Amino acid sequence: MTIALSPSVIAPETGRDGDFAGSIIAGLREPQKRIESKWLYDAHGSHLFDRITELDEYYPTRTETGILRQRAVELRRFIREGTALVELGSGSSTKTRLLLDALPELETYVPVDISESHLRSAADRLSRDYRNLCVHPLVGDFTDEIVLPPQLQEAPKILFFPGSTIGNFTVQGATGLLTSLRGMRNVTAFVIGVDLVKSAKTLIRAYDDAEGVTADFNLNLLTRINRELGAHFELSAFHHEARWNAGRSRIEMHLVSRCAQRAHILGEQFLFSEAETIHTENSHKFTVERFAGLAADTGWHSDPMWTDPDGLFGVAVLTPGTPSQPAD
């Protein structure tokens, strides 16, 4: 359920209901224990991720920022009277400012994020800095139906999905999300960050930094489960590991058990053998051609992708099209 949030209204804390508990229990029951990556982003997790984006090893943020700084003005051709910018997984809305500065014609900004506290503070800052912009934050999971304020449902929209968050989804999940968003009314463009295939060494360094910030980000999941579900995970009994899965073209984040142990959550016991893992995140990497194919299959037309000179990262500009037909 997506809840409208104004700067003066405190929405229920995401994850304090049965969705968080049910998701954690179901994931840990699987043969390959897993936790959905969206639960990484409580208030502290969101703060840690902001730190990750500033690390030397983490190339995606600065590379995507450079691309947007250079090319965002080209999005003016998609502006119509009353156009709203809708950002999925907005976080601190840092890259948003590049679009707002390049596109002063935008009248409304709708950030959508699962972390209520992070969303509220980012919306407050933008409201102060862009006095002529109407900011309508929505707290919720953007993989569910996005319920916009009534006055915006028929407005022209530019969707913004930076950070290559699309890579966190399975192929089926990414297909489902793009297909669902294709059904949103009056979308003039969909601007989406895409991390590109590169050397495994570069990728591992980006997801296992020397300072250990990404490790803290991953381990914070266990802290959150302890706090919100009354569990007693011993953080020192797990360590963070980033793995490159070449067959699936993705980086995987795991929490690896250092020893045989057990954990109790809401009256249920979970056993861990030494070296057993909890799979916490995927980050799929694309070629330009593969992403264009995914877009076409889900009803989007892809303009030539914007990339940096080194081909590390891309920004795709999609427009509504007709889903491609599979070959006979």
Secondary structure, 3 states (H helix, E strand, C coil): CCEECCCCCCCCCCCCCHHHHHHHHHHHHCCCCECCHHHHCCHHHHHHHHHHCCCCCCHHHHHHHHHHHHHHHHHHHHCCCCCEEEEECCCCCCCHHHHHHHCCCCCEEEEEECCHHHHHHHHHHHHHHCCCCEECCEECCCCCCCCCCHHHCCCCEEEEECCCHHHHCCHHHHHHHHHHHHCCCCEEEEEEEEEECCCHHHHHHHHCCCCCHHHHHHHHHHHHHHHHHCCCCCHHHEEEEEEEEHHHCEEEEEEEECCCEEEEECCEEEEECCCCEEEEEEEECECHHHHHHHHHHCCEEECCCEECCCCCEEEEEEEECCCCCCCC
